[in-house]
Amino acid sequence: MTGKNRKDIKAGLRVMIVKKEDQRTGKLTEGVVKDILTNSSTHPHGIKVRLQDGTVGRVQEIKSI
């Protein structure tokens, strides 16, 4: 499942995100969602989240529900 719809993402989900500095390479970072930062219901590049370790990025893939 992709991370383009806000309704699919909740705190506690394990996701793969792309950080701003990794957007060119597409390198993904795995973590658990702490906060959802995007206010709109969808975003073409993925919903922006903050992980529990403080990393911020856009969700590219949802690992577990």
Backbone as JSON Lines, residues from 0, in Angstrom:
{"i":0,"aa":"M","n":[0.84,-1.17,0.0],"ca":[0.0,0.0,0.0],"c":[0.89,1.25,0.0]}
{"i":1,"aa":"T","n":[0.52,2.22,-0.82],"ca":[1.31,3.46,-0.88],"c":[0.86,4.41,0.22]}
{"i":2,"aa":"G","n":[1.62,5.46,0.44],"ca":[1.32,6.4,1.51],"c":[0.76,7.71,1.01]}
{"i":3,"aa":"K","n":[-0.06,7.67,-0.05],"ca":[-0.58,8.91,-0.63],"c":[-1.9,9.37,-0.02]}
{"i":4,"aa":"N","n":[-2.57,8.5,0.74],"ca":[-3.84,8.86,1.37],"c":[-3.68,8.96,2.88]}
{"i":5,"aa":"R","n":[-4.06,10.11,3.43],"ca":[-3.89,10.36,4.87],"c":[-4.7,9.37,5.71]}
{"i":6,"aa":"K","n":[-5.87,8.95,5.2],"ca":[-6.74,8.05,5.97],"c":[-6.11,6.67,6.19]}
{"i":7,"aa":"D","n":[-5.12,6.3,5.39],"ca":[-4.45,5.0,5.51],"c":[-3.34,5.0,6.56]}
{"i":8,"aa":"I","n":[-2.95,6.18,7.04],"ca":[-1.79,6.3,7.92],"c":[-2.23,6.69,9.32]}
{"i":9,"aa":"K","n":[-1.75,5.94,10.3],"ca":[-2.08,6.21,11.7],"c":[-0.82,6.07,12.54]}
{"i":10,"aa":"A","n":[-0.81,6.74,13.68],"ca":[0.33,6.61,14.6],"c":[0.49,5.15,14.99]}
{"i":11,"aa":"G","n":[1.73,4.68,15.05],"ca":[2.02,3.31,15.41],"c":[2.24,2.38,14.23]}
{"i":12,"aa":"L","n":[1.94,2.85,13.01],"ca":[2.18,2.01,11.82],"c":[3.66,1.97,11.48]}
{"i":13,"aa":"R","n":[4.12,0.83,11.0],"ca":[5.5,0.7,10.49],"c":[5.46,1.05,9.01]}
{"i":14,"aa":"V","n":[6.28,2.03,8.62],"ca":[6.27,2.54,7.25],"c":[7.68,2.7,6.72]}
{"i":15,"aa":"M","n":[7.78,2.87,5.41],"ca":[9.02,3.23,4.74],"c":[8.84,4.67,4.24]}
{"i":16,"aa":"I","n":[9.77,5.55,4.63],"ca":[9.69,6.95,4.19],"c":[10.91,7.31,3.38]}
{"i":17,"aa":"V","n":[10.78,8.4,2.6],"ca":[11.93,8.99,1.93],"c":[12.14,10.37,2.57]}
{"i":18,"aa":"K","n":[13.35,10.59,3.09],"ca":[13.7,11.87,3.69],"c":[13.97,12.88,2.57]}
{"i":19,"aa":"K","n":[13.85,14.17,2.89],"ca":[14.07,15.24,1.91],"c":[15.43,15.08,1.21]}
{"i":20,"aa":"E","n":[16.47,14.82,2.0],"ca":[17.81,14.71,1.41],"c":[18.01,13.44,0.6]}
{"i":21,"aa":"D","n":[17.1,12.47,0.72],"ca":[17.21,11.21,-0.02],"c":[16.27,11.14,-1.22]}
{"i":22,"aa":"Q","n":[15.54,12.22,-1.5],"ca":[14.57,12.18,-2.59],"c":[15.22,11.91,-3.95]}
{"i":23,"aa":"R","n":[16.4,12.44,-4.18],"ca":[17.09,12.22,-5.47],"c":[17.49,10.76,-5.66]}
{"i":24,"aa":"T","n":[17.98,10.13,-4.58],"ca":[18.44,8.74,-4.68],"c":[17.3,7.75,-4.48]}
{"i":25,"aa":"G","n":[16.24,8.16,-3.78],"ca":[15.13,7.25,-3.51],"c":[15.39,6.32,-2.34]}
{"i":26,"aa":"K","n":[16.45,6.59,-1.55],"ca":[16.78,5.76,-0.39],"c":[15.65,5.83,0.63]}
{"i":27,"aa":"L","n":[15.17,4.67,1.09],"ca":[14.07,4.61,2.03],"c":[14.56,4.35,3.45]}
{"i":28,"aa":"T","n":[13.81,4.88,4.41],"ca":[14.11,4.7,5.83],"c":[12.88,4.08,6.48]}
{"i":29,"aa":"E","n":[13.09,3.04,7.27],"ca":[11.97,2.37,7.93],"c":[11.81,2.9,9.35]}
{"i":30,"aa":"G","n":[10.55,2.99,9.78],"ca":[10.3,3.44,11.15],"c":[8.83,3.37,11.48]}
{"i":31,"aa":"V","n":[8.5,3.81,12.7],"ca":[7.13,3.79,13.2],"c":[6.61,5.21,13.29]}
{"i":32,"aa":"V","n":[5.4,5.46,12.76],"ca":[4.81,6.79,12.71],"c":[4.5,7.29,14.12]}
{"i":33,"aa":"K","n":[4.95,8.53,14.4],"ca":[4.61,9.2,15.65],"c":[3.55,10.28,15.39]}
{"i":34,"aa":"D","n":[3.79,11.15,14.39],"ca":[2.88,12.24,14.05],"c":[2.68,12.31,12.55]}
{"i":35,"aa":"I","n":[1.47,12.72,12.14],"ca":[1.18,12.99,10.73],"c":[1.28,14.5,10.54]}
{"i":36,"aa":"L","n":[2.13,14.93,9.61],"ca":[2.39,16.36,9.43],"c":[1.61,16.98,8.26]}
{"i":37,"aa":"T","n":[1.16,16.18,7.31],"ca":[0.39,16.68,6.18],"c":[-1.06,16.85,6.6]}
{"i":38,"aa":"N","n":[-1.64,18.04,6.31],"ca":[-3.03,18.31,6.67],"c":[-4.02,17.86,5.6]}
{"i":39,"aa":"S","n":[-3.62,17.88,4.33],"ca":[-4.56,17.51,3.26],"c":[-4.81,16.0,3.25]}
{"i":40,"aa":"S","n":[-5.92,15.59,2.65],"ca":[-6.31,14.18,2.67],"c":[-5.44,13.31,1.77]}
{"i":41,"aa":"T","n":[-4.86,13.9,0.73],"ca":[-3.94,13.17,-0.16],"c":[-2.76,14.05,-0.51]}
{"i":42,"aa":"H","n":[-1.68,13.42,-0.95],"ca":[-0.52,14.16,-1.46],"c":[0.16,13.28,-2.51]}
{"i":43,"aa":"P","n":[0.46,13.84,-3.69],"ca":[1.02,13.02,-4.78],"c":[2.39,12.41,-4.48]}
{"i":44,"aa":"H","n":[3.16,13.01,-3.56],"ca":[4.49,12.49,-3.24],"c":[4.51,11.71,-1.94]}
{"i":45,"aa":"G","n":[3.36,11.55,-1.31],"ca":[3.28,10.81,-0.05],"c":[2.99,11.74,1.11]}
{"i":46,"aa":"I","n":[2.3,11.22,2.11],"ca":[1.95,11.98,3.3],"c":[3.2,12.18,4.15]}
{"i":47,"aa":"K","n":[3.43,13.41,4.61],"ca":[4.61,13.7,5.43],"c":[4.33,13.3,6.88]}
{"i":48,"aa":"V","n":[5.28,12.57,7.47],"ca":[5.13,12.09,8.85],"c":[6.42,12.31,9.63]}
{"i":49,"aa":"R","n":[6.3,12.28,10.96],"ca":[7.46,12.24,11.85],"c":[7.49,10.85,12.47]}
{"i":50,"aa":"L","n":[8.64,10.19,12.4],"ca":[8.79,8.87,13.0],"c":[9.1,9.01,14.49]}
{"i":51,"aa":"Q","n":[9.02,7.9,15.21],"ca":[9.28,7.93,16.65],"c":[10.7,8.39,16.98]}
{"i":52,"aa":"D","n":[11.64,8.19,16.07],"ca":[13.02,8.64,16.32],"c":[13.25,10.09,15.92]}
{"i":53,"aa":"G","n":[12.19,10.77,15.45],"ca":[12.29,12.19,15.09],"c":[12.53,12.46,13.62]}
{"i":54,"aa":"T","n":[12.79,11.42,12.83],"ca":[13.03,11.58,11.4],"c":[11.74,12.01,10.7]}
{"i":55,"aa":"V","n":[11.85,12.97,9.76],"ca":[10.7,13.45,9.0],"c":[10.87,13.07,7.54]}
{"i":56,"aa":"G","n":[9.79,12.59,6.94],"ca":[9.83,12.25,5.52],"c":[8.45,11.91,5.0]}
{"i":57,"aa":"R","n":[8.38,11.58,3.73],"ca":[7.11,11.25,3.08],"c":[6.96,9.73,2.96]}
{"i":58,"aa":"V","n":[5.77,9.24,3.31],"ca":[5.51,7.8,3.29],"c":[5.48,7.3,1.86]}
{"i":59,"aa":"Q","n":[6.29,6.29,1.58],"ca":[6.33,5.65,0.26],"c":[5.64,4.28,0.29]}
{"i":60,"aa":"E","n":[5.65,3.65,1.46],"ca":[5.1,2.3,1.58],"c":[4.68,2.06,3.01]}
{"i":61,"aa":"I","n":[3.53,1.39,3.18],"ca":[3.07,1.0,4.51],"c":[3.4,-0.46,4.71]}
{"i":62,"aa":"K","n":[4.22,-0.76,5.73],"ca":[4.71,-2.12,5.96],"c":[3.7,-3.0,6.68]}
{"i":63,"aa":"S","n":[3.04,-2.46,7.71],"ca":[2.09,-3.27,8.48],"c":[0.96,-2.39,8.98]}
{"i":64,"aa":"I","n":[-0.2,-3.02,9.16],"ca":[-1.39,-2.28,9.59],"c":[-1.75,-2.68,11.01]}
